Structure formats: structure tokens, C-alpha cells
Amino acid sequence: MGELTIWTYDWAPDGVRGFVRDLRLRWACEEADLAYAVRTIPFDGRETNHLARQPFGQVPFLNDGELELFESGAGLLHLARKSEKLMPTDPAGQAQTLQWTVAALNSIEMVTVPWWYLRICGDEDNQLTGWMGQRLNQLETILSQREWLAADRFTVADLLMADVLRVPEVRSFGGRPATEAYVARVTDRPSFRKARADQIGLFEKADEKRTE
Ligand SMILES: N[C@@H](CCC(=O)N[C@@H](CS)C(=O)NCC(=O)O)C(=O)O
């Protein structure tokens, strides 16, 4: 495979800086010591300006040489196959990592994102609150029993789950001490801090151009 390129927007509003999902891919590359470049497509016109690369007009998407991928989860699993730091190579450890990566996307994020969206649209105590609370309570039980989701060690599944859970509205929703300790622990990793700082730096730099 060739050079890794992570694509994101050339600018994003203040409120989402540090949360745009290219951060997931940056973070994984940092964890795995994979060399990567970051390139941008215009935020303005995003609905249509890159549909050939991301059919929903979103970011991130990834190039690995000639290979093209969209969906942050697919990108993470692609990167995880390159480094044992992200996913163990033994069949059981690998299966657990895949399972919890999909759980982060399809059992947790599939309710946290719509809940968050209704909430920021003004529907504070929305109809998804009970469902999300139940999912987070179930996860709290798991996280009170172990430090990592899969294979007794940090994997890409923890990277993704922590990224899903660290959304401020979700994080501050209800006293779940094991979950809070988990999010704090995973996001205290130097690779996360670098990925976040780099993303925020890119968007801050773009402010200068937008006001010129
Ligand atoms: N399922 C997609 C979601 C991507 C996504 O929600 N991207 C956001 C940024 S974090 C975006 O591009 N939002 C702009 C838009 O939807 O117009 C993934 O995980 O890659």
C-alpha cells in the first residue's frame, strides 16, 4: 500500500472542533506510528462537492495508495489491520476487537447521535433518552468490570467507544463513574491529545483565510 491520506474539511465551526471524525483516523495513525498526511476539501459546498468520495457529503475519508475508503469505522478497521497496536492478531483477540468496534457504532453511537441531535435542536428531554440511558447503563456494567473492551488491552475498539462517549452532552448525561473513568483514561493518551490538537490547529488556521 502507498501513502496514507486522511481527508477532512478545510474549516469547521468552533462548536465541532475537536470532534470532527477525521480525529478518529488521526488518532489511530498516531497510536500505530503510521505516517499519514491530512488533506482537505471545502466545507462550503460539502453537500455536493465530494460525493464521489463520500456519498453522504461527509468526512472523513481515507486514501491508502490507490485504495479509497469512506466511513470512519471502516477506516479504523483498515488501519487496525496494519498494526498490532490497534488490534491483536490472534483470532480471539481480533474477533473481540471487531465485535466491540461494531458495538460502538451500532449499539451505542446509533442512539447517542440521534439523541444528541434532538437535544441540540431544542428537544432536551427527548424520546430517545430512555433508550440511550439503558444502553449507557449496560455499558457501565461492563466498564465497571474491566479496563478495556477487548483482549484485556487497549484496541481500536476503545479508541472508537471513547470517541463516541466523549461527546460533551453524552458524557455529562448521568453519573456513570466507570464510564467516566474509562473516557478520561482513554482520552488521556498522548496520541489522542496530539490528534485533537492537530485538528483544532488546522481549523483555527483556516479562520485566518476565511476572514481575509
Ligand atoms: N458514519 C460517518 C459519519 C460521518 C460524519 O457524521 N461526519 C460529519 C463530521 S464528524 C460530517 O461530515 N458532517 C457534515 C454533514 O453531515 O454535512 C462516519 O463515521 O464516517
The ligand as a Tripos MOL2 file, in Angstrom:
@<TRIPOS>MOLECULE
LIG
   20    19     1     0     0
SMALL
NO_CHARGES

@<TRIPOS>ATOM
      1 N1        -20.8950    7.4810    9.6390 N.3       1 LIG1
      2 C1        -19.9910    8.5010    9.2110 C.3       1 LIG1
      3 C2        -20.4290    9.8220    9.8360 C.3       1 LIG1
      4 C3        -19.5730   10.9350    9.3410 C.3       1 LIG1
      5 C4        -19.9980   12.2740    9.9060 C.2       1 LIG1
      6 O1        -21.0140   12.3890   10.6340 O.2       1 LIG1
      7 N2        -19.2410   13.2770    9.5420 N.am      1 LIG1
      8 C5        -19.5270   14.6360    9.9730 C.3       1 LIG1
      9 C6        -18.3050   15.2440   10.6210 C.3       1 LIG1
     10 S1        -17.8720   14.3770   12.0760 S.3       1 LIG1
     11 C7        -19.8310   15.4700    8.7670 C.2       1 LIG1
     12 O2        -19.2050   15.3290    7.7510 O.2       1 LIG1
     13 N3        -20.8450   16.3480    8.9000 N.am      1 LIG1
     14 C8        -21.2220   17.2780    7.8930 C.3       1 LIG1
     15 C9        -22.5090   16.9770    7.2430 C.2       1 LIG1
     16 O3        -23.1230   15.9340    7.5360 O.co2     1 LIG1
     17 O4        -22.9200   17.8310    6.4550 O.co2     1 LIG1
     18 C10       -18.5610    8.1650    9.6480 C.2       1 LIG1
     19 O5        -18.3990    7.6400   10.7620 O.co2     1 LIG1
     20 O6        -17.6220    8.4290    8.8900 O.co2     1 LIG1
@<TRIPOS>BOND
     1     1     2 1
     2     2     3 1
     3     2    18 1
     4     3     4 1
     5     4     5 1
     6     5     6 2
     7     5     7 1
     8     7     8 1
     9     8     9 1
    10     8    11 1
    11     9    10 1
    12    11    12 2
    13    11    13 1
    14    13    14 1
    15    14    15 1
    16    15    16 2
    17    15    17 1
    18    18    19 2
    19    18    20 1
@<TRIPOS>SUBSTRUCTURE
     1 LIG1         1 GROUP 0 **** ****
